[in-house]
Structures are given as C-alpha cells and as structure tokens.
Amino acid sequence: MARVVLKNITKTFAGGSHTANTPDTSDASDTSDTPKASNTRPVLSNIDLTVNDGEFMVLVGPSGCGKSTLLRLISGLETLTNGAILVGDRTITHLPPKQRDIAMVFQSYALYPHLSVYDNLAFGLRRTRTPLTQNFTQDLTPNLAQNLILKDPEQPPHSPRRPAWLESMLVGLTRGLSPKLRYQSAAERSIAQRVYTVAKMLQIEDLLSRLPKQLSGGQKQRVALGRAMARNPQVFLMDEPLSNLDAKLRNETRAQIVGLQKKLATTTIYVTHDQTEAMTMGDRIAIMHQGRIQQVAPPLEIYRNPANRFVAAFIGSPPMNFLPVTVRANQLTHAAFSIALPTHWQSAIAPYRDGSTLLLGIRPEHISIGQCPGSFAATVTQIEALGSETFVMAQIVADQPVISQSLAAPVTSLQIRIGADQPIEPGSTLQVSFPTDKIHLFDTVTEAALELR
C-alpha cells in the first residue's frame, strides 16, 4: 500500500465549451487574419492533495467540478497539463496506466459480457507480466488472511514447474478437452487461487460460472470490485460505483465497500456527488468546486466548520440557510431579528465596520422553536413529513423585505428540521431563534467563513 501525493495538478482541455457531440458551426471559408480567442479552459487548477497510506479519501462535488477527471489523471487515462503525481516513493506522472499499480472501478462496471465471472476476475491477472509468486493473503490484514486461505477443490495438485515453452504447448494441446482434463500452468494455478480467495471475500463463489447478463446490479458491482482487488494494487480508484444501484442496494453495497477497505487497508480514492456517501464512507473528504479543492478535512469537521459558503451549502440536507445581516457594534441585525454576539466572535468581526454586511448561516436542524429572548415570528408555508422527522418551510415576518446582494431577490424564508412528533400546521406562526453557538458567518465578497480565534 502507498501514499498518494498530488502536486500542483492542472488540466486544460482544448475546445472550450465545444464538445465532440456539438457540430462545428464555424465558417470554413473565413480566412480573415483577425485573431480568435483561445478556446482552452482549465478543468483543474492547482490541485494539491495528499492521501495517506491506507486512507479512504472521498472526492465530492457537483457534476462538472473535475473530480472524475482528477481520478482519470491519477490512473493515467488522461495526461497532465502541469504538476506531478507520486504513489509511494515513485513518480508516476508519465507512466502508462499498466505500470502504475493502480486499479480502477468504473461507474458502468465495465465487465466483459462474453466472459464468465471467473474469467472477468482473472482477466487482468492473465495479462500482467509480474508472476503471482507471493501468496495474496500475505498482503491482507492478519485476521482477514487467516480466514481466507483456501484452495479450489477442483484444481489439480501442484506439479513440478515445467519450462514455459512446454507449459504453453500443453495448454494448447488440452484446450479443447473438458475443464477437468485441461492442463493448467503454474501461472494459471496461482491465478485460480487468487480468484477464489477474492470470490470468497466478496461472497460470490456461487457466481463464478455465470455471465454478467445473469447478474443483478449489486452482483455486477461486486464482480467489478473483485477484479480490482484481485490485482492487489497499491491504490484503489472508484468512480461513482454506486450511482446505478437503487437506494436499498446502494446502502448495503456502501457498507460492504467500507468494510472491505478497512480489512484490506488499501489506499482508496472514491469519487461521488452524493454527500451521504461522502460523510459515511470517507476518513477524510475533499470537496471540489469549479476545478479547485475547497476544503479537505474529516466529515464532521467539514460539517461543523465549513471553509466557505459553498462547502456550507453543499454539505447538509436540507442545505444551510443564509441570511444577510448588518454589523452593529457587537450585534448582527436583520429586518426581523437582532443577535447579540458572544465575546468569542469579537475578534472575527473586528475588521468589519459598523454597517458592513455579512452572511449569516444556520443549519435547519439547529434552529430553535419556542418563545425566548431574541426569538422572532415565522409563518409556516409548507410541511414535508418523513416519518422520522419533519421539514418545515417558513416565511420570516419582517417589517421590510431583505434583499440579498448575491441573489438580488428577497431572502425571507427558512428551512427548519424538527421532530416528527411536533404538531405543526401550514399557516401557523412559529417563534424561532438562532443559538449563537450554532451560527456561521461568511464574508459577502470572498464567501470565506469567518474564523473564530
């Protein structure tokens, strides 16, 4: 296993917004000397990231943020514009994919439809030039290795090693015979042992003779994962492997992937757009937006202390509420309420003069309901009862509309998460308040979070 280091990664594609599926409408007869603007666009900019040995790192962000492109750069399926990639003590920036000792699991499974599950698992092993001389279980954690040492009962006993030319001839001569009468080379016996070990680990021993079309979505995903595991790589790359599964199967497979990664202790980089997957699977999360990493931290650290407005809005469901407020001495004022800031906020707001505008953030689950000092009125407009909890959309009752500079629209609504047993009806009025230990403040220009000192 190995540490992965990305240094100043930049990737630029030529063509701008023009894609392969978009017809070129430029006039071929245009021979003017007027210089045309460059269509190159950076997809990734100045990416610096270190994934520790054995760590489960999740890259998460909206579609188009560059997370899959970054994964393809690490695997060697795309070429870098600038920067360097290190795996362990090797620089792999210019190595072809087959020499990087990296295995990738794709969103579409990428199984060979005409090959059985067994042959799909063995495919990469049969094409490697490195002999499988070591026991696969030696590289696993001790407890897992102890339970996985097995031999296929139908495999012939080990015979003395023969010259490669002789084994090749014997394999060719017996290829047309029944499986039990075919000659197996020493390399094929090693491959068989590894395939059966991985199959037992993934609980797909009974599926080895089936074709991919005879498998369910979850079984296909386990075969794709097993094909990557069989190679025993230094690094696993997973590109949204659960997106094609239904909700129930996604939850089950998610738990299986996390459990296997912990047992194998293989460095893993996992790409997803689903924040639930990111929060529940990763040791750390790297949040990406517009080709840049916004924040890298453990899941709860990102939830509790987002680095900027984008991170705060992206992590959390429902998303964080944002309201513009005005700084008045040690208070934040809004048309509907006023909040007296505790002393630990004083140094953070010190650079902002009276009358400056900040963006206040509060998560739906942190809004308090009930009459108390500092509470204000909000009218319930919509209710979403989910059984275990209830989401409430409420309209703030203010003397005058509040205009958000960034959205140029009234910001008078709140999303609130409450318990399922609280009786609330549409049209009713709530008294709500914001606990000062749960609020977040953001600069309206940079959108960076104000740091408490």
Secondary structure in CASP SS format (residue, H / E / C, confidence):
PFRMAT SS
TARGET T0000
AUTHOR 0000-0000-0000
METHOD secondary structure of the structure
MODEL  1
M C 1.00
A C 1.00
R C 1.00
V E 1.00
V E 1.00
L E 1.00
K E 1.00
N E 1.00
I E 1.00
T E 1.00
K E 1.00
T E 1.00
F E 1.00
A C 1.00
G C 1.00
G C 1.00
S C 1.00
H C 1.00
T C 1.00
A C 1.00
N C 1.00
T C 1.00
P C 1.00
D C 1.00
T C 1.00
S C 1.00
D C 1.00
A C 1.00
S C 1.00
D C 1.00
T C 1.00
S C 1.00
D C 1.00
T C 1.00
P C 1.00
K C 1.00
A C 1.00
S C 1.00
N C 1.00
T C 1.00
R E 1.00
P E 1.00
V E 1.00
L E 1.00
S E 1.00
N E 1.00
I E 1.00
D E 1.00
L E 1.00
T E 1.00
V E 1.00
N C 1.00
D C 1.00
G C 1.00
E C 1.00
F E 1.00
M E 1.00
V E 1.00
L E 1.00
V E 1.00
G C 1.00
P C 1.00
S C 1.00
G C 1.00
C C 1.00
G C 1.00
K H 1.00
S H 1.00
T H 1.00
L H 1.00
L H 1.00
R H 1.00
L H 1.00
I H 1.00
S H 1.00
G C 1.00
L C 1.00
E C 1.00
T C 1.00
L C 1.00
T C 1.00
N E 1.00
G E 1.00
A E 1.00
I E 1.00
L E 1.00
V E 1.00
G C 1.00
D C 1.00
R E 1.00
T E 1.00
I C 1.00
T C 1.00
H C 1.00
L C 1.00
P C 1.00
P H 1.00
K H 1.00
Q H 1.00
R C 1.00
D C 1.00
I E 1.00
A E 1.00
M E 1.00
V E 1.00
F C 1.00
Q C 1.00
S C 1.00
Y C 1.00
A C 1.00
L C 1.00
Y C 1.00
P C 1.00
H C 1.00
L C 1.00
S C 1.00
V H 1.00
Y H 1.00
D H 1.00
N H 1.00
L H 1.00
A H 1.00
F H 1.00
G H 1.00
L H 1.00
R H 1.00
R C 1.00
T C 1.00
R C 1.00
T C 1.00
P C 1.00
L C 1.00
T C 1.00
Q C 1.00
N C 1.00
F H 1.00
T H 1.00
Q H 1.00
D H 1.00
L C 1.00
T C 1.00
P H 1.00
N H 1.00
L H 1.00
A H 1.00
Q H 1.00
N H 1.00
L H 1.00
I C 1.00
L C 1.00
K C 1.00
D C 1.00
P C 1.00
E C 1.00
Q C 1.00
P C 1.00
P C 1.00
H C 1.00
S C 1.00
P C 1.00
R C 1.00
R C 1.00
P C 1.00
A H 1.00
W H 1.00
L H 1.00
E H 1.00
S H 1.00
M H 1.00
L H 1.00
V H 1.00
G H 1.00
L H 1.00
T C 1.00
R C 1.00
G C 1.00
L C 1.00
S C 1.00
P H 1.00
K H 1.00
L H 1.00
R C 1.00
Y C 1.00
Q C 1.00
S C 1.00
A H 1.00
A H 1.00
E H 1.00
R H 1.00
S H 1.00
I H 1.00
A H 1.00
Q H 1.00
R H 1.00
V H 1.00
Y H 1.00
T H 1.00
V H 1.00
A H 1.00
K H 1.00
M H 1.00
L H 1.00
Q C 1.00
I C 1.00
E H 1.00
D H 1.00
L H 1.00
L C 1.00
S C 1.00
R C 1.00
L C 1.00
P H 1.00
K H 1.00
Q H 1.00
L C 1.00
S C 1.00
G H 1.00
G H 1.00
Q H 1.00
K H 1.00
Q H 1.00
R H 1.00
V H 1.00
A H 1.00
L H 1.00
G H 1.00
R H 1.00
A H 1.00
M H 1.00
A H 1.00
R C 1.00
N C 1.00
P C 1.00
Q C 1.00
V E 1.00
F E 1.00
L E 1.00
M E 1.00
D E 1.00
E C 1.00
P C 1.00
L C 1.00
S C 1.00
N C 1.00
L C 1.00
D C 1.00
A H 1.00
K H 1.00
L H 1.00
R H 1.00
N H 1.00
E H 1.00
T H 1.00
R H 1.00
A H 1.00
Q H 1.00
I H 1.00
V H 1.00
G H 1.00
L H 1.00
Q H 1.00
K H 1.00
K H 1.00
L H 1.00
A C 1.00
T C 1.00
T E 1.00
T E 1.00
I E 1.00
Y E 1.00
V E 1.00
T E 1.00
H C 1.00
D C 1.00
Q H 1.00
T H 1.00
E H 1.00
A H 1.00
M H 1.00
T H 1.00
M H 1.00
G C 1.00
D C 1.00
R E 1.00
I E 1.00
A E 1.00
I E 1.00
M E 1.00
H E 1.00
Q C 1.00
G C 1.00
R E 1.00
I E 1.00
Q E 1.00
Q E 1.00
V E 1.00
A E 1.00
P C 1.00
P H 1.00
L H 1.00
E H 1.00
I H 1.00
Y H 1.00
R H 1.00
N C 1.00
P C 1.00
A C 1.00
N E 1.00
R H 1.00
F H 1.00
V H 1.00
A H 1.00
A H 1.00
F H 1.00
I C 1.00
G C 1.00
S C 1.00
P C 1.00
P C 1.00
M C 1.00
N E 1.00
F E 1.00
L E 1.00
P E 1.00
V E 1.00
T E 1.00
V E 1.00
R E 1.00
A C 1.00
N C 1.00
Q E 1.00
L E 1.00
T E 1.00
H C 1.00
A C 1.00
A C 1.00
F C 1.00
S E 1.00
I E 1.00
A E 1.00
L C 1.00
P C 1.00
T H 1.00
H H 1.00
W H 1.00
Q H 1.00
S H 1.00
A H 1.00
I H 1.00
A C 1.00
P C 1.00
Y C 1.00
R C 1.00
D C 1.00
G C 1.00
S C 1.00
T E 1.00
L E 1.00
L E 1.00
L E 1.00
G E 1.00
I E 1.00
R C 1.00
P H 1.00
E H 1.00
H H 1.00
I C 1.00
S E 1.00
I E 1.00
G C 1.00
Q C 1.00
C C 1.00
P C 1.00
G C 1.00
S C 1.00
F E 1.00
A E 1.00
A E 1.00
T E 1.00
V E 1.00
T E 1.00
Q E 1.00
I E 1.00
E E 1.00
A E 1.00
L C 1.00
G C 1.00
S C 1.00
E E 1.00
T E 1.00
F E 1.00
V E 1.00
M E 1.00
A E 1.00
Q E 1.00
I E 1.00
V C 1.00
A C 1.00
D C 1.00
Q C 1.00
P C 1.00
V C 1.00
I E 1.00
S C 1.00
Q C 1.00
S C 1.00
L C 1.00
A C 1.00
A C 1.00
P E 1.00
V C 1.00
T C 1.00
S E 1.00
L E 1.00
Q E 1.00
I E 1.00
R E 1.00
I E 1.00
G E 1.00
A C 1.00
D C 1.00
Q C 1.00
P C 1.00
I C 1.00
E C 1.00
P C 1.00
G C 1.00
S C 1.00
T E 1.00
L E 1.00
Q E 1.00
V E 1.00
S E 1.00
F C 1.00
P C 1.00
T C 1.00
D C 1.00
K C 1.00
I C 1.00
H E 1.00
L E 1.00
F E 1.00
D E 1.00
T C 1.00
V C 1.00
T C 1.00
E C 1.00
A E 1.00
A E 1.00
L C 1.00
E C 1.00
L C 1.00
R C 1.00
END
